[in-house]
Amino acid sequence: MRRWVVAAAAGIVVAGAVAAAVWWPSGDDSGLPPARARVYADFSACLLTGGQGLASPGAGAVWAGLQDASGDTRIKVSYLAASGPATEANYLPYLNSLAQRRCDVILTAGEPGTSAALAQAAAHPAIRFVAVGGTGREGPNVSAVRVTDHVRGDVAETVRAAARAAGR
């Protein structure tokens, strides 16, 4: 009887080892897709749009330029749509929200976002403001980008230049 108990125990141990070898996950055979994590630079560019978000006039080309710049510099990009009436007073809280998020560059597409950016630029000297399609006025930390057929590329290059100037 003793031999039978030892043989059964040995059989259970062998069966357990075989089962563990067969079903134990290993390396790339886990059945899961590879991780797709993206490491971003410590730099962010934020777009303030009208109430229609990226469908707002001019915002689509600016967003595409931001994505181009992000693709080759690894900067973080985001956008915020201002809701309510299209007035400078209404856009100010949204612009200040982007400033509180510590966006390194804040872009606006058209009016009244451009007027709001020009009004707040002096209060936020560490932030670079890029006014796309606004009045064309510039300041120490405000750049203007004219709306042309090349606005996407102009926006991308302006953001890349701001990231380079910041050492990112």
N, C-alpha and C positions, 0 to 999 in steps of 0.2 A: 504494500500500500504506500509505503514511503517513496518508492521509486515513481509510482504513478503521480504523486503530488509534485515531486521535483520535475518530472517531465512536463506536467501541465503548466507549472510556473515558468519553465524555460520556454515553452511554446507561446505563452502569453507575452513574455518579454520580447521574443523574436517578432511576433505579430505586431506588437506596438512599435518596434523599431522600423519595420517595413512600412507601416502606415504613416509614421512620422516622416520618413524619407519621401514617400509618394506625395503626401499632401502638404508638406512644409513649404511656405512661400520662399522663393529665392529670386533675388535680383530683379531682372526685367520680366520674369515669368509670372509676375503677380497679377497680370491681367489689367492693371491700372494704366491709364495713359501717363506719359512722362509729365513731370511738373513743368508748368509754363510761367513761373514767376518772373517778373520783370523788375529789375533794380533801377530805381529812378535817381536822378541827381537831386541834390538839395537845392532845387530851384523850381519855381512854379510860375506859370503864366495863366491868367484868368481873364475870361471874356465876359463882359456885361452886355447882354442883348436886350431887345425889346420884349414885349409880352408874348410874342410868338416863339420865343426861344431861338433855336437855330434856323427856323423858317422866317425870322424877322429879316427885313430888307438889309442886305449886305452881310449878314451874320454868317451865312454858309461858307462864303469864300474866306472869311477871316478864320473860321473854325478849321477849315481845310489847311490853311497856312500854319495854324498852331499845331495841328497833327503832324504836318511835314517836319516842323522844327523839333517836335517831341521824338519823332522816329529816329532822327540821327544824333540828337543830343541827350536823350533820355530825361528831358525836363518834364515835369508834371503839368498837364493842362486840364482846365475845367471851365465850365461856363455857368453863369447865373442869369436867369431871365427875370427882368423887372416886371412886376404885374401892376396893373392900375393905369392911371392916365400917363401919357407920354409927356411928362414935364420934368424939368430939372429938379424941382423939389421932390418929386416922387422917386427919382433915380438915386438921389443922394444916400438914402439908407442902404440901398443895394450896393452902391459903390463902397460905402464905409464897411459893409459886411465883408467885401473882398479884401479890404485893407486889414480888417481884423483877422482874416484867415492867413495873413502874412504872405499874400501873393507878391512875388518879386516884380512882376509886370502885370499891369491891368490894362486890358484893351477894351475899347468901346467901338461900336459900329454905328456910326451916324448920330444924329441928334435925337433926343436931348442928352444922351450918354456922354458925348464929347464935351458939352458945356459943363456937365456935372464933374467930369474929370479935370477940366481946366480950373474949375472953382476949388477943387479939393487938393490939387497937386502940391500947393505950397504947404498944406497941413501934413503931407506925407512925403517928405523929401527923400526917404530911402526907397520909395517905390517908383518904378519907371512906368509912366503912363503912355499909352500909344492910342492916339485918336485916329480912327480910320473913317475917312469920309466926312470929317467935321469941318470946322471953319478954317483949318490950316494954321491956326495959331500954335506956336510952340513956346516952351519955357525950359528952365534948367533941367527938369525931369519929365518933360512932355515932348513926345515926337508925334509928328503928323504923317499919316500915310494916305496919299491920294487914292481915290477909287479909280482904277484903270483896269485894263484887261489883265494886268499882272499883279493885282492886289494880293492874290494868294502867295506868290513868291516874295512880294515885298514884305508882307507880314511875317513870313517865315524867316527871312533874312534879318528883319528888325529884331525879332525875338532871339534869334541866334546871337546877334551882336550884343544884345543886352546880357545874355548868359555868359558870353566870353568876357565882357567888361566886368562882370561880377566874379570872374574866376571859376566858372562852373563848366 
